[in-house]
Amino acid sequence: MDGKVVVITSGKGGVGKTTVTASLGAALALQGKRVAVVDMDIGLRNLDVVMGLENRIIFNVVDVVQGKCKLKQALIKDRRINNLYLIPASQSDEKNVIQPENMKWLCKRLKKEFDFTLLDCPAGIEQGFKNSIEAADDAIVVCMPEISSVRDADRVIGLLYSRSIEPKLVVNRIVPKMVERGDMLSHQDVVDVLSIDLIGLVESDESVVVSTNTGLPIVMQKESKAGRAFNQIAMRMNGHPDLPVEDPMAPKSFWKKLGGRIGRKNRMQS
Amino acid sequence: MPENGRLPVRLKGVGDSLWVTIDPAVSAEELKTALKNPFEKLKKLAVNARVVIDPQNGGGRESEPLIEELGSYLKETFDVGEVRAATEKADPPEASAPQEIPADPLSDLRGDARIIAGRVRSGQKIHAENHLVILGDVNPGAEVIAGGDIIILGGLRGTAVAGQPDNEEAVIIALDFRPTQIQIGGLAAASDPNDAGRGKFPEFAKIDGTRIVILDYTKDNPFRRLAPPEKR
């Protein structure tokens, strides 16, 4: 059976699309799926750095669609995680060297090989966005609890709906302390406006910055709250859609506190 | 039995009844079989329906027993309501006069509104020549524009522009009134960013003198005192 093509998009830049793509790719691969992640941000490639694979790039997605290399040659295998592959973006071209027809062709081929193809969509709603959603079966909209991010996400959701794609929502970089103080929108406010299915809530986590710089996937760091959230999102995508979404605002239960005391912090991971 | 290429039974809906044209030359048994198929297709529609049987010969006496027999057959098998013969000179179904609608004293009070269902998202713009009704929310960044009133059965958080270009009587009503900006006629009003506690109850905006005011719809319903009903 053919796999799924999932586009990860947000409208606004800097909300964590690339981190979400890299993390979900790693998490799905760790759960035993065959995963390809494609960097669609032609001209401003990042995904390779976040995944720690930049020094192994020979061919990129533009070379593939222009027929300069075979698909297999452009797929960079992650050495730490089995079944995880990256197709990097080109750093020297412009977005319009790829057309929507090219993406249809590419995704059709990737679907045959991989269970999940994750497309890291560039910011904006221009050519790069249009290319990315052309062949997508599903979409994940990443949104920060911030008014400008919500508005851009809303626009993108409208555009996705007009192409009959029903997106799922990830609220990224929640700072529970700020929400408690009333200085940040709560995820309920975000869901209220966007009114699409929530697939995950990710707390703001310093270890994400560390992981981005070192290229070590956040989902492999057992201590990280964000890593755990990404693992759970991957599970929801991967046949467990009803797994409850953990609310970072919920008061910690007695048992979790106790578990923390006696050193069983990561029971959820095992 | 097709005779001259015509079916022995033809069915038509006329007014509030079913008009069945039969061929009197065909035997009653054959007519029954021919009736069975179309009536079965009607299923529940046939229950309690009024049926007029037209034997096509001017309603002569000789076809009465046939009609009676078919009538009782239809009543038993398909539960139809009333069966009668076509009277007079078999006025053809095509010529049947359109039913007269009883005069409604308010029927000329008809307004004109565009009704949209669903959420209006950021970047989307909805125009209406006259009134606009939105069955859903208007998100921040969305715009709804109307020549007359804007009625939102949901939350208003985007921009609403009513009474374009110069209708100062227009109102904007929303069940959860938290707009970014509103305009009525030539006036505009922006939301107060410090006034975050509003909303969650129905409010409306209208022009009062030279400014836009926002009032609680349940307390100051502007239409409550209109009697008799007026056209909007």
Interface residues (C-beta under 8 A of the other chain):
Chain A: I147 V150 R151 D152 D154 R155 I157 G158 L159 Y161 V193 S195
Chain B: R119 R121 S122 G123 Q124 D137 N139 P140 G141 A142 R157
